[in-house]
Amino acid sequence: MSLSDTIAAIATAISPQQGSVGIVRLSGDRAVAIAKTIFKTSKRQKWQSHRLLYGYVRDPKTDCLIDECLLLLMKAPRSFTREDVVELHCHGGIMAVQQVLNLCLEQGARLAEAGEFSLRAFLHGRIDLTQAESIHDLVGAKSPQAAQAAIASLRGKLAQSLKYLRGKCLHILTEIEARIDFEEDLPPLDLGWLQSELEAVAAESQKILATADRGELLRMGLKVAIVGRPNVGKSSLLNAWSRSDRAIVTDLPGTTRDVVDSQLVVGGIPIQVLDTAGIRETEDIVEQIGVARSRQAALSADLVLMVIDGLVGWTERDLEIFELVRDRPVILVVNKMDLVNYELRITNYELRIMNYGLGQLPIVPMAAALNQGLEDLEAKILQVIHQEAIAAADLDVAINQRQKACLLRVVQALANVQIAIADQLPLDFWTIDLRAAIAAIGEITGEEVTESVLDQIFSRFCIGK
């Protein structure tokens, strides 16, 4: 990759016969020259920065009309990449946008690599590494709360906290090194102040670290599997919960032959709900495959909703299914409660569950076919995941796993400095770990980062971003 190249890519999602607008983006020294070669407009329109031009894209070799477009010019440094940037806003679809991109490449542009526009913005100082990663998070956000956390980071909220911590560490390091170089000319180092500053940096680092797991929950969400015997109402639960007819519902057992999924948001947390085939022994080859996939989905889920028939009650077969998933967090959903009176409910499943030693299992009565009990189910889900989901929904900044690993190194390095002080080691030993803490914070923001780390981060981006 070379920053001297002019790059081009399609910057919008393109699908056949879908989308009204498709954007081709150019960035680099030759972006304007390439655009002037293929884009023709009236002489009355001036090529001014941050102005829209109306015209036509034509093949310079044949003068063949390719598309009617709008052109947006953003001259350096007032652009996302701090290079000259041109965007051609074409008609949506595949052919027009692809042909415009091909013309740009024929005129000397290079097809951009994944995330290269954002990488150039980082390398030119337009954004730091936390902001670059937040762009990726914003594009992939699965809930409004996840998008808000990404926007907060994009606006520099996380970077501000980290730069403050790095600044404090640099100040401490300066004070220590001054005593090493000019010991006779300066008063002794105030150990009380030094340890107080180290503790303050460590505490703030821990505070940011605390957002990691909840942030991951906000970003990635939960995988929830609905399991149970055939015909207990699993598909009815999925349909009621997703407010759709994703799963076929009949009175015949074994209707669902494969895993059906739906994307939901509960308390600001994205949830992938998997409706599985009823788990039972069967001679049907197709159903056997479905049951095997159900077992796999249940074992890989973050949370299992085990559905039983409230009218039939807890059975030996239910216990066999529960044994399969008991290592996962489980909520027992007792369905068809509209058909069961209270006394029968008490005797039919609650007492049986207690007899099996499962009295602490969270229980939610429901009538999925009537959309009853959904709010109680969602509240119980948030409760079972130990309030992490509720806390995550309130986060304004959430670090990712790469940033978490760096901050763990910061906390450990600061602890090592405290140990060196307690052991009365020479000042040079104090600076070693303090420099390690500064480097780890710089790796998060991009002030100290290797090319391999950059490749790993930006390779996850889509082309054109």
LONULUM-349981 format. One line per field, with one value per residue (C-alpha): residue in one letter; x, y, z. Coordinates in Angstrom, 2 decimals. Example, Ala and Ser with C-alpha at 12.3 -4.5 7.8 and 13.67 -1.06 7.14 Angstrom:
2
residuo = (a, s) $
u = (12.30, 13.67) $
v = (-4.50, -1.06) $
w = (7.80, 7.14) $
//
This chain:
465
residuo = (m, s, l, s, d, t, i, a, a, i, a, t, a, i, s, p, q, q, g, s, v, g, i, v, r, l, s, g, d, r, a, v, a, i, a, k, t, i, f, k, t, s, k, r, q, k, w, q, s, h, r, l, l, y, g, y, v, r, d, p, k, t, d, c, l, i, d, e, c, l, l, l, l, m, k, a, p, r, s, f, t, r, e, d, v, v, e, l, h, c, h, g, g, i, m, a, v, q, q, v, l, n, l, c, l, e, q, g, a, r, l, a, e, a, g, e, f, s, l, r, a, f, l, h, g, r, i, d, l, t, q, a, e, s, i, h, d, l, v, g, a, k, s, p, q, a, a, q, a, a, i, a, s, l, r, g, k, l, a, q, s, l, k, y, l, r, g, k, c, l, h, i, l, t, e, i, e, a, r, i, d, f, e, e, d, l, p, p, l, d, l, g, w, l, q, s, e, l, e, a, v, a, a, e, s, q, k, i, l, a, t, a, d, r, g, e, l, l, r, m, g, l, k, v, a, i, v, g, r, p, n, v, g, k, s, s, l, l, n, a, w, s, r, s, d, r, a, i, v, t, d, l, p, g, t, t, r, d, v, v, d, s, q, l, v, v, g, g, i, p, i, q, v, l, d, t, a, g, i, r, e, t, e, d, i, v, e, q, i, g, v, a, r, s, r, q, a, a, l, s, a, d, l, v, l, m, v, i, d, g, l, v, g, w, t, e, r, d, l, e, i, f, e, l, v, r, d, r, p, v, i, l, v, v, n, k, m, d, l, v, n, y, e, l, r, i, t, n, y, e, l, r, i, m, n, y, g, l, g, q, l, p, i, v, p, m, a, a, a, l, n, q, g, l, e, d, l, e, a, k, i, l, q, v, i, h, q, e, a, i, a, a, a, d, l, d, v, a, i, n, q, r, q, k, a, c, l, l, r, v, v, q, a, l, a, n, v, q, i, a, i, a, d, q, l, p, l, d, f, w, t, i, d, l, r, a, a, i, a, a, i, g, e, i, t, g, e, e, v, t, e, s, v, l, d, q, i, f, s, r, f, c, i, g, k) $
u = (0.00, 1.25, -0.18, 0.97, -1.62, -5.09, -7.59, -11.17, -13.98, -17.74, -18.70, -22.30, -23.94, -25.00, -27.73, -29.49, -32.55, -32.22, -30.99, -31.65, -28.07, -24.64, -21.47, -18.02, -15.32, -11.85, -9.06, -5.57, -3.57, -5.12, -8.72, -9.80, -7.93, -9.52, -12.96, -12.56, -11.65, -14.84, -17.36, -18.79, -20.80, -21.83, -19.21, -21.29, -20.62, -17.32, -15.30, -15.34, -14.65, -17.66, -20.08, -22.27, -21.96, -24.56, -23.52, -22.84, -20.18, -18.88, -16.27, -13.40, -12.43, -15.84, -17.78, -20.44, -22.85, -22.52, -24.72, -26.30, -24.62, -23.93, -20.29, -19.09, -15.57, -13.75, -10.29, -7.49, -7.21, -10.98, -11.90, -12.16, -8.75, -7.16, -6.49, -8.45, -11.67, -14.27, -17.59, -19.69, -23.31, -24.72, -27.97, -28.19, -27.91, -24.88, -24.13, -23.98, -21.88, -19.53, -19.00, -18.17, -15.68, -14.08, -13.61, -11.85, -9.51, -8.81, -7.78, -5.12, -6.82, -6.13, -8.89, -8.86, -8.07, -10.42, -10.60, -8.02, -9.95, -10.16, -6.51, -5.47, -7.55, -5.65, -2.21, -2.86, -3.93, -7.60, -8.71, -6.94, -7.13, -10.03, -12.08, -11.17, -12.35, -15.56, -16.33, -16.29, -18.47, -20.95, -21.31, -21.90, -24.13, -27.12, -28.99, -29.45, -27.44, -24.50, -24.63, -24.63, -21.59, -19.77, -20.67, -19.39, -16.07, -16.02, -16.36, -13.25, -14.67, -12.56, -9.49, -9.76, -9.72, -6.78, -4.75, -5.36, -4.01, -1.02, -0.29, -0.29, 2.06, 4.40, 4.41, 5.30, 8.04, 9.46, 9.64, 11.43, 13.90, 14.67, 15.81, 17.98, 19.71, 19.78, 19.60, 21.83, 19.96, 16.40, 14.56, 13.78, 10.84, 7.58, 6.68, 3.25, 2.40, 3.90, 1.94, -1.25, -0.83, -0.13, -3.20, -5.35, -4.19, -4.74, -8.23, -9.23, -7.81, -9.89, -12.96, -12.48, -11.66, -15.01, -16.76, -15.09, -17.33, -20.51, -19.36, -18.80, -22.34, -23.60, -21.62, -22.02, -25.23, -26.51, -27.21, -30.38, -31.55, -35.14, -35.19, -37.69, -39.75, -41.76, -45.03, -44.46, -44.74, -41.15, -42.06, -45.06, -42.69, -40.33, -43.17, -44.72, -41.37, -40.23, -43.74, -43.48, -44.21, -40.59, -41.44, -44.23, -46.69, -48.97, -50.39, -48.18, -45.04, -41.76, -42.89, -39.65, -36.93, -34.04, -32.78, -34.69, -33.19, -34.46, -32.69, -34.21, -33.19, -33.96, -33.06, -30.73, -28.93, -28.94, -30.21, -30.05, -32.89, -32.59, -35.76, -34.63, -36.23, -37.96, -35.40, -36.59, -35.68, -36.97, -36.63, -37.04, -33.60, -34.35, -35.66, -32.58, -30.38, -32.58, -32.33, -28.53, -28.37, -30.65, -28.25, -25.33, -27.21, -28.14, -24.56, -23.19, -25.84, -25.16, -28.61, -31.13, -34.90, -36.21, -39.90, -42.22, -45.94, -47.74, -50.69, -48.54, -46.08, -42.50, -41.66, -38.74, -38.02, -37.81, -35.23, -33.17, -33.19, -32.32, -29.31, -28.08, -28.11, -27.68, -24.14, -25.59, -27.68, -31.26, -34.68, -37.63, -40.53, -43.80, -46.00, -49.75, -50.59, -53.88, -55.01, -53.91, -55.58, -53.44, -53.81, -52.78, -49.82, -48.54, -48.88, -47.96, -44.55, -43.38, -43.50, -41.96, -39.13, -38.49, -38.45, -35.75, -33.67, -34.25, -36.10, -33.71, -34.34, -35.80, -39.39, -41.54, -45.19, -46.35, -49.10, -47.04, -49.95, -51.71, -48.55, -48.78, -45.70, -43.19, -42.41, -41.82, -39.53, -37.42, -37.14, -36.03, -33.39, -31.89, -31.95, -30.29, -27.32, -26.59, -27.67, -24.81, -27.27, -28.90, -25.52, -24.35, -27.38, -26.35, -22.75, -21.67, -18.21, -17.26, -13.79, -13.20, -11.10, -7.90, -8.19, -8.95, -5.75, -3.71, -5.32, -4.65, -0.98, -1.28, -2.72, -0.07, 2.76, 1.52, 1.32, 4.93, 5.98, 4.36, 6.23, 9.52, 8.85, 7.96, 11.11, 13.18, 14.67, 16.67, 14.68, 15.73, 13.63, 10.58, 10.86, 10.91, 7.35, 6.14, 7.34, 5.53, 2.28, 2.75, 3.44, 0.33, -1.92, -0.28, -1.06, -4.75, -4.85, -2.35, 0.44, 2.62, 1.44, 2.99, 2.10, 0.89, -1.61, -2.90, -3.29, -5.23, -7.58, -8.33, -8.62, -11.94, -13.39, -15.39, -13.86, -14.85, -14.84) $
v = (0.00, 3.47, 6.80, 8.30, 6.25, 7.51, 4.92, 4.26, 2.02, 1.67, 3.23, 2.01, -1.39, -2.49, -5.02, -5.85, -3.62, -2.19, 1.17, 4.52, 5.84, 4.24, 6.17, 5.75, 7.39, 8.55, 9.77, 10.96, 13.50, 12.50, 12.22, 15.54, 14.94, 11.49, 12.90, 15.69, 13.10, 11.08, 13.60, 16.23, 19.21, 22.56, 25.30, 27.44, 25.09, 25.67, 22.89, 24.26, 22.35, 21.14, 21.91, 19.54, 19.42, 17.96, 16.20, 12.96, 10.27, 9.41, 6.95, 9.21, 6.70, 6.29, 9.26, 6.70, 7.93, 5.78, 7.53, 10.79, 11.75, 14.26, 14.95, 16.10, 17.54, 17.85, 19.39, 18.53, 18.91, 19.41, 15.82, 12.54, 11.31, 14.81, 14.13, 15.35, 13.32, 13.03, 11.22, 10.32, 9.81, 7.48, 5.63, 2.58, -1.00, -2.87, -1.96, 1.85, 2.02, -0.75, 0.89, 4.22, 2.49, 0.71, 4.05, 5.44, 2.45, 2.77, 6.40, 5.44, 4.92, 1.79, -0.29, 0.50, -2.22, -3.04, -0.06, 1.94, 5.22, 5.03, 3.96, 7.04, 9.21, 7.70, 7.99, 11.63, 12.44, 13.00, 10.38, 8.28, 4.50, 4.42, 6.58, 4.37, 1.28, 3.07, 3.58, -0.19, -0.58, 2.00, 0.27, -3.07, -1.78, -4.04, -1.76, 1.99, 1.72, 0.09, 2.86, 5.55, 4.03, 3.94, 7.57, 8.66, 7.00, 8.42, 11.90, 11.23, 10.51, 7.37, 9.00, 11.96, 9.71, 7.70, 10.75, 12.18, 8.96, 8.90, 12.53, 11.78, 8.84, 11.00, 13.65, 11.04, 9.67, 13.16, 13.75, 10.42, 10.88, 14.40, 12.93, 10.43, 13.08, 15.98, 14.32, 16.88, 19.91, 18.86, 18.11, 14.44, 12.91, 13.15, 9.45, 10.26, 12.30, 9.68, 6.78, 8.84, 9.64, 6.00, 4.88, 7.48, 6.31, 2.67, 3.41, 5.26, 2.42, -0.08, 2.07, 1.97, -1.75, -2.39, -1.44, -4.22, -7.22, -5.15, -3.42, -6.80, -7.75, -4.51, -5.05, -8.77, -9.47, -12.78, -16.04, -17.51, -21.03, -22.16, -25.90, -28.47, -31.47, -31.36, -29.42, -27.52, -24.13, -23.23, -21.86, -20.02, -18.35, -17.27, -15.89, -14.01, -12.63, -11.55, -10.42, -12.41, -15.82, -16.96, -20.49, -22.79, -23.55, -26.61, -29.11, -31.80, -32.67, -32.33, -29.51, -27.55, -29.54, -27.06, -24.17, -20.94, -17.67, -14.16, -10.93, -9.01, -6.24, -6.62, -3.81, -2.37, -5.70, -7.46, -11.01, -13.79, -16.17, -19.73, -21.81, -25.42, -28.64, -30.59, -32.86, -36.46, -39.87, -40.26, -42.54, -39.59, -38.90, -35.22, -34.74, -36.51, -33.89, -31.13, -32.63, -32.86, -29.20, -28.33, -29.98, -28.08, -24.75, -25.35, -26.14, -23.02, -20.61, -17.95, -18.59, -21.40, -21.00, -24.47, -24.68, -27.22, -27.81, -26.43, -28.71, -31.86, -30.72, -31.70, -35.12, -37.52, -36.43, -32.80, -33.88, -35.58, -32.37, -30.31, -32.54, -31.65, -27.89, -27.64, -26.27, -23.23, -20.47, -21.79, -20.18, -22.54, -21.29, -23.00, -22.47, -22.87, -21.46, -20.16, -23.81, -24.56, -23.55, -22.35, -25.47, -27.73, -25.46, -25.79, -29.56, -30.26, -28.67, -26.58, -29.47, -31.85, -29.43, -29.15, -32.93, -33.04, -30.57, -27.76, -25.39, -22.50, -22.65, -19.32, -19.90, -17.80, -18.81, -17.92, -18.29, -17.71, -18.23, -15.29, -13.14, -13.35, -13.31, -11.75, -8.79, -11.14, -13.25, -10.27, -9.04, -12.50, -12.65, -9.36, -10.60, -13.92, -12.25, -10.52, -7.02, -6.87, -6.18, -3.31, -1.79, -2.22, -0.36, 2.64, 2.73, 5.75, 4.32, 0.64, -0.68, -3.71, -6.78, -5.36, -2.24, -4.37, -6.38, -3.16, -1.72, -4.92, -4.41, -0.82, -1.92, -4.62, -2.22, 0.33, -2.42, -3.33, 0.28, 0.20, -3.03, -1.47, 1.48, -0.77, -2.86, 0.36, -0.50, 2.17, 4.81, 3.27, 0.21, 2.41, 3.91, 0.53, -0.41, 3.17, 3.29, 0.00, 1.54, 4.60, 2.37, 0.25, 3.33, 4.64, 1.34, 1.88, 5.38, 4.65, 6.86, 3.76, 1.00, -1.52, -2.08, -5.61, -4.24, -1.73, -4.49, -6.59, -3.74, -2.32, -5.67, -6.12, -3.04, -3.19, -1.94, 1.70, 2.61) $
w = (0.00, -0.92, 0.21, -3.08, -4.99, -5.76, -4.58, -5.62, -4.39, -4.23, -0.89, -0.63, -0.38, -3.84, -4.61, -7.89, -8.44, -4.92, -3.68, -5.30, -5.02, -5.31, -4.46, -6.00, -3.86, -4.93, -2.64, -3.53, -5.51, -8.86, -7.64, -9.19, -12.47, -12.87, -12.08, -14.67, -17.28, -16.90, -15.50, -17.84, -16.66, -18.05, -18.19, -15.84, -12.93, -11.15, -9.53, -5.99, -2.80, -0.82, -3.63, -5.63, -9.41, -11.75, -14.92, -16.78, -16.60, -20.07, -21.27, -22.43, -25.15, -26.79, -25.38, -24.44, -21.74, -18.60, -16.02, -14.89, -11.60, -8.90, -8.02, -4.61, -4.39, -1.04, -1.37, 1.06, 4.00, 4.49, 3.79, 5.67, 4.50, 4.44, 0.75, -2.25, -2.22, -4.96, -4.63, -7.66, -6.63, -9.27, -9.75, -7.52, -8.63, -9.93, -13.54, -13.45, -10.29, -11.40, -14.78, -13.14, -10.84, -13.81, -15.58, -12.50, -12.44, -16.17, -15.63, -13.09, -9.75, -7.74, -6.17, -2.47, 0.03, 2.91, 5.27, 3.31, 3.36, 7.17, 7.36, 5.37, 7.69, 10.63, 9.03, 8.14, 11.72, 10.88, 13.43, 16.06, 16.27, 18.74, 16.37, 13.43, 15.31, 16.29, 12.59, 12.18, 15.26, 13.99, 10.63, 12.36, 15.19, 15.84, 18.23, 18.83, 22.05, 20.25, 17.65, 20.34, 22.05, 18.71, 17.98, 21.41, 20.69, 17.18, 18.67, 20.74, 24.20, 24.73, 23.21, 25.56, 28.63, 27.32, 26.36, 29.83, 31.40, 29.07, 29.89, 33.63, 33.10, 31.02, 33.75, 36.39, 34.13, 33.62, 37.37, 37.94, 35.09, 36.25, 39.58, 37.73, 35.61, 38.07, 41.45, 43.17, 41.80, 42.65, 45.90, 46.65, 44.87, 46.80, 47.16, 48.56, 45.47, 43.15, 44.61, 44.67, 40.96, 40.11, 42.02, 40.26, 36.82, 37.79, 39.12, 35.95, 33.85, 35.81, 35.29, 31.53, 31.68, 33.34, 30.09, 28.08, 28.78, 28.79, 25.61, 23.98, 24.95, 23.43, 20.23, 19.67, 21.57, 22.93, 21.19, 22.71, 21.83, 22.28, 23.02, 24.18, 23.19, 19.94, 19.98, 23.24, 21.49, 20.58, 17.17, 18.61, 21.06, 18.28, 16.17, 19.08, 20.20, 16.74, 15.76, 12.55, 11.08, 10.82, 11.98, 10.80, 13.58, 13.48, 15.94, 14.42, 16.40, 14.52, 12.20, 12.64, 10.88, 11.09, 13.19, 12.45, 13.67, 14.26, 15.26, 18.18, 20.58, 24.30, 26.69, 24.06, 23.64, 20.23, 20.54, 17.98, 18.80, 17.50, 17.26, 17.20, 16.10, 18.85, 20.50, 20.40, 19.02, 15.46, 12.43, 10.03, 8.49, 7.88, 11.40, 12.80, 11.12, 12.58, 16.08, 15.77, 14.78, 17.70, 20.12, 18.60, 18.78, 22.42, 23.41, 21.69, 23.01, 25.63, 27.11, 26.71, 26.87, 27.66, 26.79, 28.39, 27.91, 30.97, 30.27, 30.22, 32.87, 33.57, 32.13, 32.13, 28.54, 29.71, 32.28, 29.55, 27.51, 30.57, 31.26, 27.76, 28.47, 32.24, 31.86, 30.08, 31.72, 31.45, 31.80, 32.01, 29.87, 30.82, 27.78, 27.12, 30.54, 29.14, 29.15, 32.73, 36.00, 38.91, 41.08, 38.21, 37.46, 41.03, 41.16, 37.56, 37.17, 40.09, 42.55, 40.04, 39.38, 43.11, 43.35, 40.68, 42.67, 40.19, 42.48, 41.73, 37.98, 36.72, 35.57, 33.23, 32.63, 29.10, 26.55, 23.40, 21.03, 22.75, 23.04, 26.82, 29.05, 26.62, 28.90, 31.83, 29.65, 28.56, 32.17, 33.28, 30.50, 31.66, 35.24, 34.42, 32.73, 36.03, 35.02, 32.50, 29.71, 31.61, 32.41, 28.82, 27.50, 29.63, 28.38, 26.38, 25.67, 25.49, 24.74, 22.54, 23.25, 21.68, 23.80, 26.86, 26.37, 26.20, 29.33, 31.26, 30.44, 31.69, 35.03, 35.44, 34.58, 37.12, 39.76, 38.94, 39.50, 42.95, 43.73, 42.64, 44.94, 47.87, 47.30, 47.18, 43.81, 41.94, 40.00, 36.68, 37.50, 38.09, 34.62, 32.83, 33.75, 33.51, 29.91, 29.29, 30.56, 28.33, 25.31, 25.97, 26.13, 22.96, 21.25, 21.93, 20.46, 17.70, 19.00, 19.31, 17.02, 14.63, 10.99, 11.75, 14.29, 11.73, 9.14, 11.63, 12.54, 9.10, 7.31, 9.15, 7.45, 4.26, 1.01, 0.48, 4.19) $
//
